Structures are given as C-alpha cells and as structure tokens.
Amino acid sequence: MTEYAHRSIVDRMRGAALLDVATYEEVEHDQQATGQAAVVVVIVAVCAAIGAVWRGGPSIIMAPVGAILSWLLWSAITYVIGDKLLGGTATWGELLRTLGFAQAPGVLMIFGIIPILGGLVRAVAAVWMLFTGVVAIRQALDFSTGKAIATALLGWVALVVAYAMLMMVVCLVACVVPTQRAFRIEPTEALREET
C-alpha cells in the first residue's frame, strides 16, 4: 500500500478511468482519499455543467451541490444493498472513495458544449462511468462482477424510486399550497382585485 501513498489525484483519476483494479484498491484503503474523491465528484459536476450550459443545464454553483448529495446517497444505497443484502464487505467510506473516483471519466462531459459531437461524448462518458462504477463496487465490496452488477441495478432502482417519491412530495406541495390559498379567496373579491 505504501507504493501508492504519494500518487496524485490526477494519477488516481487516470487509473480509475482506465479500470485499473490497483487504483480502486488503493483509494478503497486510503482513508485520506475521501476528500480527493469529493474533489473528483465536484470536478466532474462542473465539467458536466459547463458541457450542458448551451442546453440550459444546471448552474456551476448548483451542479456540485447536487452531485455531492447524489454521490452520498448513491454510496449509502450501494453500501446497504451490497454489504447488508448481498454479503459484501465494505464500509460506507470505502464505497464513497471508490465510487467518487469512478466518476473520473465524467470530465469528458465538458465537451458536451460542442454541438452534435457533445451528445456523443456525453453518451460515451455515461457508459464509461457505468463500467467504472461496477469496478468500483466490485473492488470495494470484495465480490464478483455479477454481484457488483446486481448491486448497481438494485441500487439504481432504489434511487429512481427515492427520486420519484421526492418528486411526488414536491408536486403535491406545489399543488396543495396554491389550492388552499385559492379556497380562502372569495370569487367576487378575486374579480374585484383584477380590475
């Protein structure tokens, strides 16, 4: 492990992007690498925001906030499914580190700013990140590729359900609050205020 102690964040990002198992093992066991993993998540979020700017994508301020929250949630879901349900052996921190570095290919999303070619680059980066994510899960949880894929699929379903429930609550609040306000206003008063 000491041979990797002095590798830079760029070297680790490169290793993670190239599906280098030793890199994933290194960041899994280096507890000091959690901060670096968070930096990778923020760098990728900023690159993705820049790449999506012409399409009205997220702001460079909000993209990192959303990315960090999503990374924390995804790591937690993966930890529960992989460690508790499928019998892997990892800590939440190990998953945070490996899944954070697994996002390294996402820096290519900055090229999303190029019309036509950008869409292809974003698609390639997304598929590439699926592969790096499976390797990250496999290495952190110390189990087979099949179980890593199952963990990723089950985690994705859980995440979609969680987001759907959140959106339902937001929509409900967005509908209920104005409706309650509307019921408190007399129609004749509302008409008088418009004139």
Secondary structure, DSSP 8 states (H G I E B T S, - for coil): -GGGTT--HHHHHHHHHTT-HHHHHHHHH-GGGHHHHHHHHHHHHHHHHHHTGGGT---TTHHHHHHHHHHHHHHHHHHIIIIIIS-----HHHHHHHHHHTTGGGGGGGGGGSTTHHHHHHHHHHHHHHHHHHHHHHHHHT--HHHHHHHHHHHHHHHHHHHHHHHHHHHHHHHHHHHHHHHTS-HHHHHHHH-
